[in-house]
Amino acid sequence: MPSADISRHVSPAVRGPLLAAIQSRGLTVNTPEGIMACQPHASANPGELGPQDAVMVPVNAPTLPAVAAGIAPLLRRDAAVILALNAVP
């Protein structure tokens, strides 16, 4: 797999040290076929990213209500949403 420019397809909504790392070093995905790297637009404010085709949300179960409200600006009417829950009580 060639090192594709996936920057226009990835919009991370992250906070803290992870946001700083993505903004300074970008994202890299290592696969058996090769490496994909990009310098995406990342933000702590989902509203800055605009509506997305798909939204993947890794979240602790107790924080789900707040997170769900926060991702609303990312959701198009036909957006796919994947919730990956951990810390389920």
ChimeraX attribute file (.defattr): number of C-alpha atoms within 10 A of each C-alpha:
attribute: neighborCount
match mode: 1-to-1
recipient: residues
	/A:1	9
	/A:2	9
	/A:3	13
	/A:4	11
	/A:5	12
	/A:6	14
	/A:7	15
	/A:8	10
	/A:9	12
	/A:10	17
	/A:11	20
	/A:12	20
	/A:13	20
	/A:14	15
	/A:15	12
	/A:16	8
	/A:17	9
	/A:18	14
	/A:19	17
	/A:20	15
	/A:21	11
	/A:22	19
	/A:23	15
	/A:24	10
	/A:25	13
	/A:26	16
	/A:27	17
	/A:28	13
	/A:29	10
	/A:30	9
	/A:31	9
	/A:32	6
	/A:33	9
	/A:34	11
	/A:35	13
	/A:36	17
	/A:37	17
	/A:38	19
	/A:39	18
	/A:40	19
	/A:41	17
	/A:42	21
	/A:43	18
	/A:44	15
	/A:45	15
	/A:46	19
	/A:47	14
	/A:48	14
	/A:49	17
	/A:50	13
	/A:51	17
	/A:52	18
	/A:53	13
	/A:54	15
	/A:55	20
	/A:56	12
	/A:57	16
	/A:58	13
	/A:59	16
	/A:60	15
	/A:61	15
	/A:62	13
	/A:63	11
	/A:64	15
	/A:65	9
	/A:66	9
	/A:67	15
	/A:68	12
	/A:69	9
	/A:70	13
	/A:71	18
	/A:72	13
	/A:73	15
	/A:74	21
	/A:75	17
	/A:76	14
	/A:77	9
	/A:78	9
	/A:79	13
	/A:80	12
	/A:81	15
	/A:82	11
	/A:83	14
	/A:84	11
	/A:85	14
	/A:86	11
	/A:87	9
	/A:88	8
	/A:89	6
